[in-house]
Amino acid sequence: MEATRIQLDASDIPTHWYNIVPDLPAPPAPPLGADGRPATPAQMGAIFPGAILEQEMSAARWIEIPQEVREIYRLWRPSPLVRAVRLEQALGTPAKIFFKYEGVSPAGSHKPNSAVPQAYYNKLAGIKRLTTETGAGQWGSSIAFAGQMFGLEVRVYMVKVSYDQKPYRRLMMQTWGAEVHASPSPLTETGRKLLAEDSDNEGSLGIAISEAVEEAAGRADTNYTLGSVLNHVVLHQSIIGLEAKKQFDKIGLYPDIVIGPCGGGSSFAGIAFPFLADRAAGDAHAQNLRCIAVEPASCPSLTRGQYAYDFGDASGFTPLMKMYTLGHDFMPPGIHAGGLRYHGDSPLVSQLLHHGLIEATAVQQLATFEAGVQFARTEGIIPAPESCHAIRQAVDEALACKVSGEPKTILFNLTGHGHFDMSSFERYFSGKLENYAYPAEAIAASLAHLPRVG
């Protein structure tokens, strides 16, 4: 039987990140300032170091990974590519199912792939403190870890519903020295205003971003870090797909379908963009490639949102970005895939979808947990709720192969383990989780508040 776990050596860690911008069908729409004009580096420099801004605006296809970053990557990278043979057998499918397992990082997810370089570039710029937001806690844990690697103070605004649901992720952050506050919090003007309006506000990633950006913009020693959405984050995550390509080369295969969960877009982009590069280059293997972004039906920005300029946060502190959005004041329900509870998506992912170069689908909460449990019982890894979305789609694609008889090769991004999400599984087993499709009228009401541009 062929190998089921495809490893690489530390010497195989990529030396460069891949930037999809030069391979897009058209230049990306620029971020806009409050005046409706393209945002300048000076405007964005209030919260980001120069090196990050260069990457955010770069049109270079390859950007070198600093040696200091690669040395820390060696703690867990290259991550394994695994063939899910037992899952294939349970499904009775002729498909080959592979997953790239990012749960081997110190924080248990793919998020340190960007947290480490962001902390490095801020340290290089003389910054002492970092602020950030976190949903499920995976990004907060990752930037807490990365901050510790470079001696930086970290303050995390954690969406309140996740702060209460996921105490162990909060404790991970504190173990790595970070300060964690439930958002909305009384520490910022944004938080105080929202708490005055509703003291039981469960929070959202948009609100937590507003708090973190507000603080960073108000202190010269502090910068803001973001775990998804922006171009530089997507860039850093490309290391996932770049490694996967090397691993597939090793066994003489190439995926027909690439799948990633999608909230802000970094994990989907990380697995898919390096394969889309092959298609852009005319590689025969990639011409019929399907790349599928999977989001929750309760926060369906790609599948039910509008492609428009919108703020990345709830209060309008960020530049305007062209993306699929549900509206910056959209308030998602308290689903357990907290990392996917975001109103918008990466401008790069959004542009690819707008041009029909990728697919997007939305799945219900119960179906994702059903797939996650089946995966755990066949492959042994308990997946994070976010990862369960990719598993659900992979299972559905494999079952379609069972019907058609086509032996397709399916790759999905297993973005992290679910060891600190067991309360979510407890609610699933006890029948307390419910499906939730966001009402069309509520989405329309939120979209009515989109900023006027042009």
N, C-alpha and C positions, 0 to 999 in steps of 0.2 A: 504493500500500500504506500502511496506517495506521502511525503511528509505533511503533517497537519499544522505545524508551527514553523514559520519561516523567519529565521533570525538573521540579523546583520551584525557585523562587528562595529565597535565604536569608531573605527576608521571610516565607516560608511555613512556616518552622520553628514548630511549635506553641508557644504561649505557656503552655499548661497540660498537665500529665499527666492521664491518665484513670484513675480509681480504680473498679474494678468492684464494690466492696463494697456500695454502696447498691442495685445492680441484681441482687444475688444473691437466690435464692428464700427464704433465711433468713439471719439474722446468722451470721457466721463463728464457729466454736468458738474460744474464747479460748485462747491459750497458757497452760500451767500451770507453776507452780513445783514444786520438789521436794516441797512439802507437798500437792500435788494441787489447790491453789487457783489461781485465775487469777493469772498473773504480774503484778506491779506494775511501773509505770514505774521505780521505784527499783531493783528487781531487775535490769531490763534496762539501766538507766543505767550500770552498771559497765563496759559495753563499747560503748555507742552514745551519740552526742550527742542532745540533746533534740529537735532538729528531725527527726532520723531516727525517733525513737520516736513523735513526733506523726504522722508519715506512716504508720508501721507500724500504728498503732491508729486511723487516721482513717476516718470514714464519709462524708467529703465526696467528691462525685463528681469535682470538678475541683480540682487543686492547682497553684498557679502555679509555673512554672519560673523560678528566679532569673535575672536578666539576665546575671550573671557566668557562669552555666552555659551559657546560650544563646550567649554569645560564643564559648566554647570549642567548643560543638556546631558552630558555623559552619565549623570546620576541615574537616568532612566531611559535615555535614548541610545540606540534606535528602539522603538517600541515594536512588539511582535505583530506579525500578520498571521492570523490563525484561520485554518479552514474548519468550519463548524460542521464536522462530519456527522456527529450525533443528532444535530438539529436537522440536517438533510435527511437522515434515516427516519427520524420521527415524522417528518413531513411527507416522506415517500416521493421526493422530487428528484428529477434528473439534474437539477441545477447544482452547481458548485457554489457554496456560500462562504465568503471570507469576511472576517472583520479585522480592522486595525484597532488594537487594544491600547487606548490612551490612559486607562486606569492604573497603569504601572508608575505614574509620576508620583512624587512625594505628596501632592495634594489630591491624588486620586482621579485626576481628569486631564483633559487636553489644555486647560487654561495656562499652566506654567510656560507653555511654548511662547506665549506673548508676554506674560508677567515678567519673566527673567530679562528679556531685552529691554522692556520698558523701564524696569528698575535700573538696569545698567546705564542706559542713556541719561536718565535723570541724575544718577550719581555722578556721571561724567560732567554734567552741566552744573554741578555744585548745589543741587537741590537737597534739602534735608528731610522734607516730609512729603508724603503722598496721600491723596484722598481718592476714594473710589466708591462705587456702589456695588452691591451684589444681590442677586436674586436667590438662587438655591444655596449660595455660599461657596460654590466652586471657584468663582473668580476671586472673591474675597480671600479665600484660603490661599489661593495661588499668589496673589500680590503680597499677602502677609509673609509667605515663605520667601518670595523673591526679595522683599524689603529687608528681611533678615540676612539674606545672602550678601547684601550690599550696605548694610548698616543704616537703613532708612526707616524713619518713623512712618507708620501707616495708620490712617483712620478710615474705617469702613462704615458706610451707611447701608445697612442690610434691610431689604424690604420687610416690613413688619410681619406679614403673614409667614414669611420664611424664617424670620428671627424666632418666631414662636414654634414653628413646625420642625425646625432643624437645629436644635441646640448644640449638637455635636460638631456641626460645621462651624458654628460660632466659637466653640471651645478650641477648635483647631486654629482659628485665626488668633485667638488670645494666646495659645501656646507658642505661636510664632511671634508673639510680641505686639500684635495689632490691637487697636482700640476699636470696639464694635458698638454701633448704636442702631437701634430700631428706627427705621425711616417710614413715615415722617417723624423727625426728632425736634426737640426744643432748641437745638444748637444753631439752627439757621433761620433766616427770615422766611424762607420757603416752608420749612417744617412747622414753624410757629403759626403761620397763616392757615395752613391746612388743618392743623390740630384744633385751632380755634373754630374752624368750620365744622369739623367732625372729629371728635376725640377718639373714635373707634376706627379711623381711617386705616385700612389694611396695607396701604402703600402700593407702589408700583416701581418698576425699574426707572420709568421716566421721572418720578418724584425723587428717587434716590440719586439719580444722576444730577438733578437740579441742585440738591443739597451739596453733593461733592464738588460740583463745578463752582457753586457760589463760594464755598470756603476756599478753594484753590485760587480763584480769581482775586480774593481779598487778602492773600498773604504772599509776600515775595519769596518766602522760603519753601513754598508748597506748590506742587503741581498735581494735576489730575491724571488718573490712569483709567483707561476704558478696556473692558474685557471682550468686546465684540464690535460689530458694525463698521468701524472706521477702516480705511484702507490699510493702515500700518498693522492693525491687528490681524486682518485677513492675510496680509503678507507673511507675518510671523508663523501663522498656522499652516502655511503651505508646506512646512517641513513634514507634515503627516502624509500628504499625497506623494511628495517626492520620495520619501522612504518606501511607501507602498509600491511605487513603480519599480524601484530597485528589487523589491522582494518578489514581485510578479515576474520580472525578468529572470530571476534565479530559478523559477520553476517553469518557465516557458509558457505562461498564461497572460491574458489581458482581460480586464473586466468588460462585460457588456453593459452592466448597470452599476452606477456608483450612487450611494445613498448617504445622506447625512441629516441629522436632526437640525432644525433651523428655528432660532429665536431671533438673534441679531444677525446671524449668518456666518460666524467665524468657523464653527466646526464643519458646516457643510462646505464652505469655501476651502477649508484646509484639506479635506479629502478630495474634493472634486476639481479644483482649479488646475492642479498639475496635469490631470488627465485631459482637461479641456485645452490645455496648451498643445497636447499632441494633435487634437482635432484641428486646431488653428494652423498647425504646421503641416497639415495634410497627411499625417500618419494614417496609413490604411487601416490599422487596428482600431482607430478611434472614430472613424467616420460615421458609424452607426451607434456610437456611445450614447447612452441615456444617463443624465445626471438628475437626481430627484431630491429636492429639498422637502423635508417633512416637518409640518408644524402642527400645533394643537388646534382642534376645531374651535376651542374657546378663545383663541387669540390668533385669528386667521389673517395676518397682515398680507401675506403673499397671495392668498387665494381669494380674499374678499376685500382687501384694502385698495387704495387708490394710488396710482403712480404719480406722485406730486412732490413739490417741495414742502418740507415740514421740519419742525424742530426735533432734535434728538432727545429732548427732555421735556418735562411737563410745564416748566415755567418760562421757557423761551430764552435760556441763557446760551444755548449752543448755536452755532451757525445753522442755517437752513440747508437741508440735504435733500437731493432728489432721490426718492425711495418709495417703495410700497409702504403705505402707512394706514393705520386705522384712526389717526388723529392723535396729536401729542397729549391731549387730555383724556384719552381712552383709559378706562379703568378696568383691567382684566379681572376675572374671578380668581379666587385663591386656589388654583389648581396646584397639584404637587410637583409638576415639572416647572419649578420656579424659574429656572434659567431660560424658559421660553416665553415668559410673561412680559413681552416687550411690544410696544405699539408699532414699531417700524422694522426695517431690515437694512442690511448693508447696501449702500448705493451700488456697489459692484455686482452683488447678487441680484439686486433689483433690476439693474440694466440688462443683465444676461437673460432674466426672465422676460423682460419687456420685449427683447428681440427674439424670443422663442428659442434660445440656445440651451435652456435648462427647463425642467418641469418643477411644479410645486403641487403638493397635495396636503390636505388637512385630515387628521385622524382624531377619533374620539378617545377620551381618557381611559375608559374601561378596556378598549381594544388594545391600547398600548401596554397596559399592565398585564393583560392576558398573554401577549407576546413576550413580555419581559419575564414572566414566570416560566413560560415554556422554554425560553432560552436558558434560564438559570437551572432548570431541571434536566436539560440535555447537555449544556456546555459547562455548567458549574459556576459561572460568574454571575453574581447578582448585579444587574445593570442599574445605572442611575435612571430615574424617570425620564429625563431628557433623551437618553440613549434608547429607551424603549420605543420611541417614535420611529427611529431608524430601523429597529428590529421588526416592528410591525410591518413596515413597508417591504423589508427584505423577505419576510415570511409570505406576504401577499404575492410578491413577484415570483417567489419560488413555487407557490401553489399554482400560479398561472402557468409556469413551466411544466408542472405536473399534468395539467390539462392539455397543453399544446405538444408536450413531448420534447420541447427544445431544451438542450442541456446548457443553458446560459451560465455565465460566470457573474456572480453578484458580489459586490463589495460594499460593506457599510462601515461607518465610523462608530465604533463603540467608545463614546467620548469619556466615559468614566464609570467607576463602580458605584453601587448604591448602598454601601455599608452604613452611610449616615442618613439614609432615606427610608429606614425600615418602618418608621411610623406610617409612611405612605403605603407600604405593602400591607401593614396591619389593617389600615382602613379599607384597602381593596379586599382583603380576605374576609373582613367582617361585614362587607356589603355597604359600607358607608360612603364609598366614592360614587359619584354620579357623572354621567355624560352631561356636557353643557355646550350647546351651540349658541354663540353670541347672537342676540336678536338683531335682525337687519335694521330695525328702526334706531337701536342704540348706536350701531356703527354709523348710520347716516347722520345722527345728531352730532357725533364726535367729528366726522369728516366735514361737517358744516363750519367748523371752527378752524379749518386749515388757513394758514396765513396767505394773504393775497400777494402774488408775485407776478411782476410784469404787467 
